[in-house]
Amino acid sequence: MRVIAGTKKGHTLVAPRGTDTRPTSDRVRENIFNLVGPLDGAKVLDLFAGSGALGIEALSRGAASAVFVENDRDAVRAIERNLEKLRLTGARVVRGDALFTLAQEATAGAKYDLVLVDPPYGMLDDIQPRLAHHLPALLAPDGLVVFETDVRSEPELPLPVRTSRKYGNTRVTIFEATGVGSTEPAKSGGPGMYGAGADA
């Protein structure tokens, strides 16, 4: 596992031991950030951060800051080791429940340009209602949410969908802040929901 692009391009990353975390593959990460586009000066929130690979990629590509939220002790250590090894600045690591931290950030009025959501696949149904409640309030006017799930799952948030892509067993859905101007048709799932874009 390595940093794909930016100031730390090519540097290898440490992954947590065991099978509790599921690092995003280099190919999927590369495609995610190709879809997201420039990140110069962006504020990033990396939920269920695992090894921190997604947030670290964002910092390498010019993001001004990144908050890494992870509950697993070994994963937190891996994030800290990766940040220290790469000497990246602007990072804050929070060991704790991602949903609790999400609610705290929303209550505090925090705003992020990019929110990365990569929960354990089996958790989606349980956590989706709370994500849907808090995520929209955290997005800056042009902000994006990148949501990684099992390919069979389609996450739903009360936000327009920019695109949904499949990469092997992984689905990546990108939501954008309300009012950015998605042209995709509405889903039957309720107000504010939009249909998925073309699958890759």
C-alpha positions in Angstrom: 0.0 0.0 0.0 1.5 3.3 -1.0 0.6 7.0 -1.6 -0.6 7.4 -5.2 0.2 11.1 -5.9 1.2 14.4 -4.5 4.1 15.5 -2.3 4.4 12.0 -0.7 3.9 10.0 -3.9 5.4 6.5 -3.8 5.8 6.3 0.0 4.6 3.1 1.5 2.0 3.0 4.3 1.7 0.8 7.3 -1.6 -1.2 7.6 -3.0 -2.3 10.9 -2.6 -6.0 11.8 -5.4 -8.5 11.6 -8.6 -8.4 9.6 -10.7 -5.8 11.5 -9.8 -3.1 9.0 -10.0 -3.3 5.2 -7.5 -0.9 3.6 -8.8 0.7 0.3 -6.7 -0.7 -2.5 -4.3 1.5 -4.4 -6.5 1.2 -7.6 -9.7 2.3 -5.8 -7.9 5.2 -4.0 -6.5 6.4 -7.3 -9.9 6.4 -8.9 -11.5 8.1 -5.9 -9.1 11.0 -6.0 -9.3 11.3 -9.8 -13.1 11.8 -9.4 -12.8 14.2 -6.5 -10.3 16.5 -8.3 -8.0 19.2 -6.8 -7.8 19.4 -3.1 -5.5 22.5 -2.5 -6.4 24.0 0.8 -9.2 21.5 1.6 -10.4 20.5 5.0 -10.9 16.7 5.2 -12.7 14.4 7.6 -11.7 10.7 7.4 -14.3 8.6 9.2 -13.6 4.9 10.0 -10.0 5.8 8.9 -8.3 2.4 9.3 -4.7 2.9 8.2 -5.4 6.5 7.3 -4.6 5.9 3.6 -7.5 8.0 2.3 -6.9 11.0 4.5 -3.1 10.8 3.9 -3.7 10.7 0.2 -5.7 13.9 0.5 -2.9 15.6 2.5 -0.3 14.5 0.0 -2.5 16.1 -2.8 -2.6 19.5 -1.1 -5.4 19.3 1.6 -4.7 21.8 4.3 -5.9 19.6 7.2 -7.3 16.2 7.9 -9.1 14.7 10.9 -8.7 10.9 11.2 -11.4 9.2 13.3 -10.8 5.5 14.2 -11.9 3.4 17.2 -9.4 0.5 16.8 -6.3 0.9 18.9 -3.9 -0.8 16.4 -5.4 1.2 13.5 -4.8 4.5 15.4 -1.2 3.4 16.0 -0.8 2.7 12.2 -2.2 6.2 11.4 0.2 7.8 13.8 3.1 5.9 12.4 2.2 6.8 8.8 1.8 10.5 9.7 5.1 10.5 11.5 7.0 8.6 8.8 5.7 11.0 6.1 6.1 14.1 8.2 2.7 15.4 7.2 1.3 18.5 8.9 -2.3 19.5 9.5 -3.4 16.1 10.8 -5.4 15.3 13.9 -6.1 11.7 15.0 -9.2 11.0 17.1 -9.5 7.6 18.8 -13.2 7.1 19.3 -16.5 6.2 17.8 -17.0 7.7 14.3 -20.7 8.4 14.7 -20.2 10.1 18.1 -17.4 12.3 16.7 -19.5 13.1 13.6 -22.3 14.3 15.9 -19.8 16.4 17.9 -18.4 18.0 14.8 -21.8 18.8 13.5 -22.9 20.3 16.8 -19.8 22.4 16.9 -20.5 23.8 13.4 -17.5 22.4 11.7 -17.4 22.4 7.9 -15.4 20.1 5.7 -14.6 20.2 1.9 -14.2 16.4 1.8 -15.7 13.7 4.1 -14.4 10.2 3.5 -16.7 7.4 4.8 -15.4 3.8 4.7 -17.2 1.8 7.4 -17.0 -2.0 7.8 -19.4 -3.3 5.2 -21.6 -5.1 7.6 -22.4 -1.9 9.5 -24.0 0.1 6.7 -27.7 -0.5 7.6 -27.1 0.3 11.3 -25.2 3.5 10.8 -26.8 5.0 7.7 -29.6 6.9 9.5 -27.1 8.7 11.8 -24.8 9.5 8.9 -27.8 10.8 6.9 -28.7 13.0 9.9 -25.3 14.6 10.5 -23.3 14.6 7.3 -25.2 17.2 5.3 -24.5 19.8 8.0 -20.8 19.2 7.9 -20.3 19.9 4.2 -18.9 23.2 3.0 -20.8 24.8 0.1 -18.9 22.8 -2.5 -18.1 19.9 -0.3 -18.2 16.2 -1.2 -18.8 12.9 0.6 -17.0 9.9 -0.6 -18.8 6.7 0.6 -17.1 3.3 0.1 -19.3 0.2 0.4 -19.6 -3.4 -0.8 -20.5 -3.4 -4.5 -24.0 -4.8 -3.7 -24.9 -1.9 -1.4 -26.0 1.6 -2.5 -25.7 4.1 0.4 -28.4 6.7 0.7 -28.0 10.2 2.1 -30.2 13.3 1.7 -27.7 14.7 -0.7 -27.4 14.8 -4.5 -25.2 12.0 -6.0 -22.4 13.1 -8.3 -21.5 9.6 -9.4 -21.5 5.9 -8.3 -18.7 3.6 -9.6 -17.9 -0.1 -9.2 -14.4 -1.4 -8.8 -14.4 -5.1 -8.4 -16.1 -5.9 -5.1 -16.2 -2.2 -4.1 -18.7 0.6 -4.8 -17.7 4.2 -4.5 -20.5 6.7 -4.2 -19.8 10.4 -4.3 -22.4 12.8 -2.8 -22.2 16.6 -3.1 -23.5 19.4 -1.0 -27.1 20.4 -1.6 -27.4 23.1 -4.2 -24.3 22.3 -6.1 -26.5 21.3 -9.0 -26.7 17.6 -9.8 -28.4 16.8 -13.1 -29.2 13.2 -12.2 -32.8 12.0 -11.8 -34.4 11.7 -8.4 -34.7 8.3 -6.7 -37.9 7.0 -5.2 -36.1 6.8 -1.8 -37.4 10.3 -0.8 -36.8 14.0 -1.2 -33.3 15.1 -2.0 -32.1 11.7 -3.1 -30.6 11.3 -6.6 -29.9 8.4 -8.8 -26.5 6.8 -9.2 -24.2 7.8 -12.1 -22.7 5.5 -14.6 -21.0 2.5 -13.2 -17.5 1.9 -14.3 
